Amino acid sequence: MTTFARDTIASAAEFIALDDRWSTHNYHPLPVVVAEAEGAFVTDVEGKRYLDFLSGYSALNFGHRHPELIAAAQEQLGRVTLTSRAFHHDQLGLFCQELAELTGTEMVLPMNSGAEAVESAVKVARKWAYQVKGVPDGMAEIVVAGSNFHGRTTTIVSFSNDETARADFGPFTPGFVTVKYGDSDALRDAITERTAAVLLEPIQGEAGVIVPPDGYFADARRFCDEAGALLIADEIQSGLARTGTVLALDHERVRADLYTLGKALGGGIMPLSALVGRGDVLGVLRPGEHGSTFGGNPLACAIGRAVLRLLGTGEFQQRSAALGAHLHDRLGELVGHGLAEVRGRGLWAGVDIAPGGPTGRQASEGLARRGVLCKETHDNTLRIAPPLVIDQEDLDRGLDAIAEVVRL
């Protein structure tokens, strides 16, 4: 067997060949091998610089290696990184308090991945339904929306209608009812006395950055209140300033009972997620019923606290709102000139390429050749989410490249 050291590999092709040989093929990455990154840019192993228009699917809202986040990580690395929840540590309570205060919630359950936060929400909603609402044991239902994306665990793909995510992974977990996203009548009709919760994304990211009709979440809130059910907002991708507000649901002037958070919460450095919400709902959990070895570890909490300090200034919400307006104005000019439709909020957009144009994959490859990294979702849709630290000049550079590619 041949062993390679970093300084013996001469090209991106060799790194890609290693990945193809030894890494499970559960992704289809672009042929770019990133070696360094800072701010809104990454540099590949051959020295080519790219503008990042994906931000790790919003995990890098504050850009690559934000100096305040790196400083917080380095300081904590010199103190303690992991205790497990068998003991208290000096970062957990502060992180939970600061996150609850920023989001206007009462209690925090820290976890690692976004999928873990969603799994936690499912478990808490079911336990609450049995212990508080009085749903008969084993009968609780959670209403979800079609075309959702909440993660890829077995339970989560049980309520996905994406066959790529589902095929050959059954049998699936029961207890979920699926309705069309944005259809208030269908949502109302699906809620029954057995409904523990309604779980929705304020904006559906993986589906193509789908924004629901005005009033949809107000309807959802009303239906849940009338039925005594919980409203759960999955803000893992849409939250933490991506749309111009701390939480995307804030645009609707609606409050959920529980929110799932992740991605940007870890600052692009550590996996960190959380389930936040009402204290009386999260309070149904008791010691031993749910947990995580790494959830709420000191290193992640220290980084998360630095993220919350950045959000506390309001700067990134303002940048997303202002630059997002420019983003959508410029993309709107391409409708009928290479694009069929533009959707989104803040520095987040889904664009459908017009019939006869390149596929989403071809467009992504064309952008990479022009020094812009973006990625398709579905066949003919690009998802655009530059870091919130980007300046307008670089944003325009990326948009110019998109205009070139979709007009081919």
C-alpha positions in Angstrom: 0.0 0.0 0.0 1.3 3.4 -0.9 1.3 6.1 1.8 1.0 9.7 0.7 2.2 12.8 2.7 0.8 16.2 2.0 4.0 17.5 0.4 4.4 14.6 -2.0 1.1 15.3 -3.8 1.5 17.7 -6.7 -1.9 18.4 -8.0 -5.6 18.6 -7.3 -6.2 15.6 -9.4 -4.1 13.4 -7.1 -6.1 14.6 -4.0 -9.4 13.9 -5.9 -8.1 10.4 -6.8 -7.4 9.7 -3.2 -10.9 10.9 -2.2 -12.5 8.7 -4.9 -10.5 5.7 -3.7 -10.8 6.0 0.0 -13.8 8.2 0.8 -17.3 6.9 0.7 -19.2 8.3 -2.4 -22.0 10.0 -0.5 -21.4 13.4 -2.1 -20.7 14.5 -5.6 -18.3 17.4 -5.1 -17.0 19.8 -7.7 -13.4 19.1 -8.7 -11.9 21.8 -6.4 -9.5 20.9 -3.6 -9.6 23.6 -0.9 -6.4 24.1 1.1 -6.8 27.5 2.7 -9.6 30.0 3.4 -10.2 33.4 4.8 -13.2 35.7 4.8 -15.3 35.1 1.7 -12.5 33.4 -0.2 -10.9 29.9 -0.4 -7.7 28.9 -2.2 -7.1 25.5 -3.7 -4.0 23.3 -3.5 -2.7 24.8 -6.7 -3.0 28.4 -5.6 -6.2 29.4 -7.4 -8.5 31.7 -5.4 -12.3 31.3 -5.4 -15.1 33.4 -4.1 -17.3 31.3 -1.8 -20.9 31.6 -2.8 -22.1 28.6 -0.7 -20.8 29.3 2.8 -20.9 25.6 3.8 -24.7 25.6 3.4 -24.8 28.6 5.8 -22.4 27.1 8.3 -20.0 29.9 7.4 -22.3 32.9 7.8 -19.3 34.8 9.4 -16.9 33.8 6.7 -13.9 31.5 6.9 -11.7 31.9 10.0 -13.3 35.0 11.4 -10.6 36.4 13.7 -12.9 36.7 16.8 -14.1 33.2 16.4 -10.6 31.8 15.9 -9.4 33.7 19.0 -12.2 32.3 21.1 -11.3 28.8 19.9 -7.6 29.2 20.5 -8.2 30.6 24.0 -10.5 27.7 24.9 -8.1 25.1 23.4 -5.6 26.3 26.0 -8.0 25.6 28.9 -10.3 22.6 28.4 -12.1 21.1 25.4 -14.3 18.3 26.7 -15.7 17.2 30.1 -18.8 15.4 29.0 -22.1 16.3 30.7 -21.1 14.1 33.7 -19.8 17.4 35.1 -20.5 21.1 34.9 -18.1 23.4 33.1 -17.8 27.2 33.0 -19.0 27.7 29.4 -22.3 25.8 29.3 -24.6 27.9 31.4 -23.3 31.1 29.9 -23.8 29.8 26.4 -27.3 28.7 27.1 -28.3 31.9 28.8 -26.9 34.0 26.0 -28.5 31.9 23.3 -31.9 32.0 25.0 -31.6 35.8 25.4 -30.7 36.4 21.8 -33.6 34.2 20.5 -36.1 35.2 23.1 -36.6 31.7 24.4 -36.4 30.1 27.9 -34.3 27.0 27.7 -31.6 25.5 25.6 -30.6 21.9 24.8 -27.2 21.9 23.1 -26.3 19.1 20.7 -23.8 18.8 17.8 -25.4 18.4 14.3 -28.5 19.9 12.9 -30.0 16.4 12.5 -29.5 15.8 16.2 -31.3 19.0 17.0 -34.3 17.8 14.9 -34.2 14.4 16.4 -34.2 16.1 19.8 -37.3 18.2 18.8 -39.1 15.0 17.7 -38.4 13.3 21.0 -39.3 16.3 23.1 -42.5 16.9 21.2 -43.6 13.3 21.5 -42.8 13.2 25.3 -44.7 16.5 25.8 -47.7 15.1 23.9 -47.9 12.1 26.1 -47.1 13.7 29.4 -48.8 17.1 29.0 -51.3 17.0 26.2 -52.6 13.5 27.0 -52.2 11.8 23.6 -52.5 8.1 24.1 -49.2 6.3 24.3 -47.7 5.5 20.9 -50.3 7.6 19.0 -48.6 11.0 18.7 -48.2 12.5 15.2 -46.0 15.2 13.9 -47.2 17.2 10.8 -44.4 18.0 8.3 -44.2 19.6 4.9 -43.4 17.9 1.6 -40.0 18.8 0.0 -38.6 19.3 3.5 -35.0 18.8 4.5 -34.3 18.3 8.2 -31.3 15.9 8.0 -30.5 12.3 7.0 -31.0 10.1 10.0 -33.3 7.1 9.6 -36.2 8.9 11.5 -35.7 12.1 9.6 -35.7 10.5 6.1 -38.9 8.7 7.2 -40.7 11.9 6.6 -38.8 13.0 3.6 -40.3 12.6 0.1 -36.8 12.8 -1.5 -36.3 9.3 -2.9 -32.6 9.8 -3.2 -32.5 10.3 0.6 -35.0 7.4 1.3 -34.5 4.6 -1.2 -33.3 1.4 0.4 -33.1 2.8 4.0 -36.4 1.5 5.3 -38.3 0.3 7.3 -39.2 3.8 8.3 -40.3 5.4 11.5 -44.1 6.0 11.7 -45.9 8.9 13.3 -45.5 11.6 10.6 -48.1 13.3 8.4 -47.0 15.1 5.3 -48.8 18.1 3.7 -47.9 20.5 0.9 -45.6 23.3 2.0 -47.4 26.7 2.0 -50.9 25.2 1.8 -52.7 26.4 4.9 -55.9 24.5 4.2 -54.0 21.2 3.9 -52.1 22.0 7.1 -55.3 22.7 9.0 -57.0 19.5 7.8 -54.0 17.4 8.9 -54.0 18.5 12.5 -55.9 16.3 14.8 -56.2 15.6 18.6 -53.2 13.3 18.1 -51.0 16.0 16.7 -48.0 16.7 19.0 -46.4 19.3 16.8 -46.1 20.9 13.4 -42.5 21.0 12.1 -41.7 23.4 9.3 -38.8 25.3 7.8 -39.5 29.1 7.6 -37.8 28.9 4.2 -37.1 25.5 2.6 -33.5 25.5 1.7 -32.7 22.2 0.1 -35.9 22.4 -1.9 -34.5 25.5 -3.7 -35.0 28.3 -1.2 -38.7 28.3 -1.2 -40.4 31.2 0.6 -44.0 30.4 1.8 -47.0 32.6 1.0 -47.7 35.6 3.3 -49.7 34.5 6.3 -48.7 30.8 6.2 -47.0 30.8 9.5 -49.6 33.0 11.1 -52.1 30.3 10.1 -49.8 27.5 11.4 -49.5 29.3 14.7 -53.3 29.7 15.0 -54.0 26.1 14.0 -51.5 24.8 16.6 -53.0 27.0 19.3 -56.5 25.8 18.5 -55.4 22.2 18.6 -53.1 22.4 21.6 -50.1 21.4 19.4 -46.5 22.7 19.3 -45.1 24.7 16.4 -41.5 23.8 15.7 -39.4 26.0 13.4 -36.3 24.4 11.8 -33.9 27.4 11.6 -30.7 25.4 11.1 -30.1 26.9 7.7 -32.3 30.0 7.7 -31.4 31.3 11.2 -28.6 33.4 12.7 -28.8 36.4 10.4 -28.9 34.6 7.0 -32.2 36.3 6.0 -31.5 39.6 7.7 -33.0 38.8 11.1 -31.8 36.6 14.0 -34.5 34.1 13.1 -36.1 33.8 9.7 -39.5 33.4 11.4 -39.1 36.9 12.7 -40.1 38.1 9.3 -43.5 36.6 9.8 -43.9 38.1 13.3 -44.7 34.7 14.6 -43.2 32.8 17.5 -42.6 29.1 17.5 -42.7 26.9 20.7 -39.4 25.3 19.7 -36.6 26.2 17.3 -33.8 24.0 15.9 -30.5 25.8 15.3 -27.1 24.7 14.0 -24.7 25.3 11.1 -23.6 28.9 11.7 -23.9 28.5 15.5 -20.5 26.7 15.5 -18.9 29.5 13.5 -17.6 27.2 10.8 -15.2 25.7 13.4 -17.0 23.2 15.5 -20.3 21.2 15.0 -22.7 22.9 17.4 -26.5 22.8 17.3 -29.3 23.5 19.8 -33.0 23.0 20.4 -34.3 26.2 22.1 -37.8 27.1 23.2 -40.3 27.1 26.0 -39.1 26.0 29.3 -42.3 24.0 30.1 -41.8 22.0 26.9 -38.0 21.3 27.1 -38.6 20.7 30.8 -40.2 17.4 30.2 -36.7 15.9 29.8 -35.2 14.2 32.8 -31.7 12.9 33.5 -30.8 9.9 31.5 -33.6 10.3 28.9 -31.6 12.2 26.3 -28.0 13.3 25.9 -24.8 13.5 23.9 -21.1 12.9 24.7 -20.0 16.0 22.9 -23.2 18.1 23.1 -22.5 21.3 24.9 -18.8 20.7 25.2 -16.6 23.6 26.5 -14.9 24.2 23.1 -18.1 24.4 21.1 -19.8 26.5 23.8 -16.9 29.0 23.8 -17.1 29.3 20.0 -20.8 29.6 20.2 -20.6 32.4 22.7 -18.3 34.3 20.3 -20.9 33.7 17.5 -23.6 35.2 19.8 -21.4 38.2 20.5 -21.1 38.9 16.8 -24.9 38.5 16.3 -25.5 40.7 19.4 -24.1 43.8 17.5 -26.8 43.5 14.8 -24.1 44.1 12.1 -24.6 40.8 10.3 -28.3 41.1 10.3 -28.0 44.6 8.7 -25.4 43.4 6.2 -27.6 40.5 5.1 -30.6 42.7 4.7 -28.8 45.5 2.8 -26.6 43.2 0.6 -29.5 40.8 0.2 -31.6 43.5 -1.3 -28.8 44.2 -3.8 -28.4 40.5 -4.5 -32.1 40.0 -5.3 -32.3 43.2 -7.4 -29.4 42.0 -9.6 -30.7 38.4 -9.8 -34.2 39.7 -10.7 -32.7 41.5 -13.7 -31.6 38.0 -15.1 -35.2 36.7 -15.1 -36.0 36.2 -18.8 -32.2 36.4 -19.5 -31.1 33.0 -18.4 -33.1 32.7 -15.2 -36.7 31.5 -14.9 -37.3 32.4 -11.3 -35.6 33.9 -8.2 -36.6 33.3 -4.6 -35.2 33.9 -1.1 -34.5 36.5 1.6 -31.4 38.3 2.7 -28.2 36.9 1.4 -29.9 33.7 0.4 -31.4 32.9 -3.0 -32.6 30.0 -5.0 -32.5 30.6 -8.8 -34.1 28.4 -11.4 -32.2 28.3 -14.7 -34.4 28.9 -17.7 -35.2 26.0 -20.0 -32.5 25.5 -22.7 -29.8 26.8 -20.4 -27.2 24.7 -18.5 -28.1 22.2 -15.9 -27.4 23.2 -12.3 -24.3 21.0 -12.3 -23.0 22.5 -15.5 -23.6 26.0 -14.2 -21.8 25.1 -11.0 -18.8 23.8 -13.0 -18.9 26.9 -15.2 -18.8 29.2 -12.1 -15.9 27.2 -10.6 -13.9 27.8 -13.8 -14.6 31.5 -13.3 -13.4 31.4 -9.7 -16.8 31.3 -7.9 -18.0 28.3 -5.9 -21.7 27.5 -5.9 -23.7 24.3 -5.9 -26.8 23.1 -7.5 -29.8 21.7 -5.7 -32.1 19.6 -7.9 -31.5 19.6 -11.7 -31.8 23.2 -12.7 -31.6 25.3 -9.5 -28.6 27.1 -8.0 -28.5 27.9 -4.3 -26.7 31.1 -3.5 -25.5 31.9 0.0 -22.3 34.0 0.2 -20.8 34.7 3.7 -22.3 37.7 5.4 -18.8 39.3 5.6 -18.7 39.7 1.8 -18.5 43.2 0.4 -20.6 44.5 -2.5 -17.7 44.5 -5.0 -17.1 40.8 -4.5 -20.8 40.1 -4.4 -21.1 41.8 -7.8 -18.2 39.8 -9.1 -20.0 36.6 -8.2 -23.2 37.8 -9.7 -21.4 38.8 -12.9 -20.1 35.2 -13.2 -23.7 33.9 -12.7 -25.0 36.1 -15.5 -22.2 34.9 -17.8 -22.9 31.2 -17.0 -26.7 31.2 -17.3 -26.7 33.1 -20.5 -24.6 30.5 -22.3 
